[in-house]
Amino acid sequence: MSTQKLSFKKCRDLILGVFLLALSVAYIIFARQIKTRPKMTPSYANAQVLPTLLGILLAILSLVLIYQGIRRFRQDDEAVAAKMSKVDLASVALTFVAMCLYIVILPTLGFILSTVVFLFGQITILAPKEKRNLPLFAIVAVVFTIIAFIAFRIGLSQMLPRGPIEALLGY
């Protein structure tokens, strides 16, 4: 193994991944301690389900980030890291703007329409320019939104913000 300069830029994904993994484990532990009323709701739809699933998702994504951090740590090209930093900063800024717009349009357009628009925009922001496939992004956004809608509205009987599409569907 060659001598490598240890810098925060090279280790940031690894450090963040380890921190988020520890946070997700604590989150899952606390989520499992939420008091439930088993007689009022089915066992699959209690107050622990969604927080636990979110904690597991955070743990999985943390492991992916740790893996990427290890791969980045092994790279020797500082020019690639500097270029990635600028791209990452723009992606973070655009993601923040997209989330703010999602929050603003959600009450008016409802869950289905606003989520499709948000997911399509977010996938486009995060995809490399040379690999952008807008029709595929649109299909993924629509399919994921339908799955999420069915899971929350029908499977877990949770209310979601209503818009024109939900009104047409009768939900």
N, C-alpha and C positions, 0 to 999 in steps of 0.2 A: 504494500500500500504506500502510495507516495505521500510526501509531507504536505499537509494541507493547512492553509491558513484558517483558523477557527474564527468565524465572524457570526454576528447575529443574523445577517442576511442568509447565511447558509443554514443556520440552525433554527430559524423562526418557525417553520412548519413543524419541526420535531418538538420544539418546546411547547408551542400552542397545542399540538396534538396530545401530548402527555397531560397538559393542564386540563384540556377539555375532556379527556378520558376520565381523569380523577373526578372532575365536576359531574360527568354523566353517571358515574357509579354512585356518588353521593345523592344525585337527583333521583336515581332509581330507588335507592334505599328510602328516601323520604317519601317518594310517591307510593311505595308499598305500605307506608304507615298511615295513609289517608283513611279515615273512618268511612265505612260504607253502610248502607242500609240494605242488606241482602233480600229482605222480604218485600221491598218496594220495587226493586229493579232486578232484571235477570242477571245472572252471574257474569255474563259476557259484557254487560253494559254498566258496570259500576264506576264510581268516581276514580278508581285507580287505573283503569284501562288506558285512557289517552295519555296521562302523564308517564306511565310506564313505557308505553310504545315510543313516546318522544325521547325518553331517556335512552332506550335501546338504540333508536335511530342516531342520536347524538354519539353514543359509544361507537357505533359502526363507522360513522363519518370521522370520528376521532382517530380510529385505527387506520382509515384511508389516509388521513393527514399525516399520521406518524410514518406510514409507508412512503408517502411522497417526500417527507422530510429526510428520511434516510437516503432516498434516491438523490435528492438535491445535494445532500451533504457529500455524496460521492462524486458529484460533478466538479470539474476543475475550471470550467469556463466562466469567468467573472462577467464577461460581456453579456452572456445569456441571462445571468441573474439580474444585471442592471436593466436590461431590456424588459424582463419579466416584471420588475418592480413597477415600471411605468404603466405597463398593461394592467397589472393588478390594481394599481391605484385608480385608474380610469374605471375598471370594472366595479370596484367597491363604490365609487361615487355614483355611477349609473345604477347600481343595485339599490343604493339608498334612495335615489330619486324614484325608481320604479316602485319600491315599497311604499313611499309616501303617496304616490299617485294611486296605488292599489287601495290604500286606506281611505283616500278621498272618494274614489269611484265606487267602492263596495256598497255603501248604503243606497246609492242611486241605481246602479246597474244590477245589483244582486250578486250572489255568490258565483253562479255559473259563468256569466258573461265577464265579470271583472277578473275571475281567476283564469279564464282562458287567455284574456288579454295580458295579464301579468305574467303567466307562465311562458307565453310566446315571447314576450319582451325579454324576460329573464334568460331564457335559453339562448336567444339571439345575442344578448350581451355577453354571455359566458362562452359561447362557441368561438373558436378561432375563425378569423375572416375567411381563410381558405377552405374551411370545412362547413360553411353555413349552407344549410339545406332548408329553406323556408317552408316548403310544403310538409316535410317531415316534422319540423318544429310545430307547425299548426296541428298536425295529427296527434302528436304527443301531448300537446297542451289540452286538446279536446278530450282525448281518451283519459288522461289522468284526472281531469276535472270531473268527468262523468263517474269515474271510479270513486273519487273522494266524495262526491255528492251522494252516491248510492250508499257508501259506507257510513257517512254521518247521518244523512237524513232518514234513510230507510233502515239500515242495519243497527245504528245506535239511537235512532229516534231523536236526533238533535236538530234544533231549529237552526237554519242558516239564513243569512240576509236574503230577503226576497227581491226579485227584480222582474223584468218583463218575461224572461224565459221561465222562471219559477211560477209566475202567474199563469202562463199558458199550460204548464204541466200540472197545475193544480196543487203545487206544494207551497 
